[in-house]
Amino acid sequence: MTRTKESERVSTAAERRFTSIEICAGAGGQAIGLHQAGFAHLALVELDQHAVETLKLNIEEHRLWTWEREHCDLLPPTDVKEFKPGRDLRKSADVLAAHGLDLLAGGVPCPPFSHAGKQLGKADERDLFPRMLNLVEELKPRAVMIENVRGIMDPKFSDYRDWIQARLQGGSYRTDDGQVAREEGLGYTICKWGVLEASDFGVPQLRPRAILVAFRDDVIEDLKYEWPSPTHEDPVSVAESLEQSMLKRFEPYFEGAHAEKARAAFDRWLRKARGRDQELKGKGGGIAPTLVGGSKKHGGADLGPSRAKAAWKQLGVSGMGVANDIDTCARKQTEDRDLFGADGPMLTVQQAAIIQGFPQEWDFAGGKTAQYRQVGNAFPPPVARAVGESIMDVLKAARERDQEKG
């Protein structure tokens, strides 16, 4: 193929797509949602080896990710501080050079701002907001989306938020020593920095996330950005979300030596989960507490701190660990631990993924604990999709406007 024809092929492919690059991609929660919103990924950058394997596993297997198989740079485990687009982007380089980047997105690490941690903010070495903003300066995307925990919106981080805002759109902020400083800005407008609750978008879980959405000034210009509206008036309950998968786990034991115990345990779970849903009708429904991925420094995975475990117990689920999948449970004969415990069945990784809003066909790489941590640390795909669609509306309108001008 001649260089001219190759350039035409790249140009035509890119014109059909709105492109994105995502840092801190994890197991793909945000990538899935943005893909569902219509974005085509040019690169996914992630440090954790198991998460990178998860991304590779799914992109290589799923029909809907055909475009990414040809154009997306799925980097090996990469510290985003070491990510250099000019060096690391190969498959996507021609598309990026021909048309620029539509969206730079990232769920930068939460621990610096999480209520569950020390909230060290920018003093935490895991804070990647500065790196994200440097990539904005380098890549000059038409839109920026940054996701984090609700804690970043706390008053104690107001000065830090002011700095981020000043870095993007210009303005003043207060430094650590109390002085007032000023940034010229990168030529962006922050259209919204607010909190979305995952349960408003069909995710059966209490999971508030802080989202920043900004557009390059020449893109937003005369257009208006609309913050996503809830897609679900009533929350989707744990009972509704997990009933089918719970039945599938218990059914193999409804006949044979465990029959009486299995039927009683399943009925007990369903009664408690439905009862909790009815008890909280109009008050948030019987949704799950926030799933947490946990730290590699600690032992095996469980469903969170004591308060979270107590909430799971009210839903008929034991939060003391993560269950084996159906086949492993049968092979290792872990039914008493995984299914028949006094506090109820434990969740499998696949069920935790349902609680996070992952599509059922999405697979996870690594051992059980590594898989669960990927799920627990994820950004729920339905929320990412809603934000992605709201960004896409502006990008489409801007493209149409510019084509009319051109």
Secondary structure, 3 states (H helix, E strand, C coil): CCHHHHHHHHHHHHHCCEEEEEECCCCCHHHHHHHHCCEEEEEEECCCHHHHHHHHHHHHHCHHHHHHHHHCEECCCCCHHHCCHHHHCCCCHHHHHHHCCCEEEECCCCCCCCCCCCCCHHHCCCCCHHHHHHHHHHHCCCEEEEEEEHHHHCHHHHHHHHHHHHHHHCEEEECCCCCEEEECCCCEEEEEEEEEEHHHHCCCECCEEEEEEEEEHHHHCCCCCCCCCCCCCCCCCHHHHHHHHHHHHHHHHCCCCCHHHHHHHHHHHHHHHHHHHHHCCCCCCCCECCCCCCCCCCCCCCCCCHHHHHHHHHCCCCCCCCCCCHHHHHHHCCHHHHCCCCCCCCCCHHHHHHHHCCCCCCCCCCCHHHHHHHHHCCCCHHHHHHHHHHHHHHHHHHHHHHHHHC
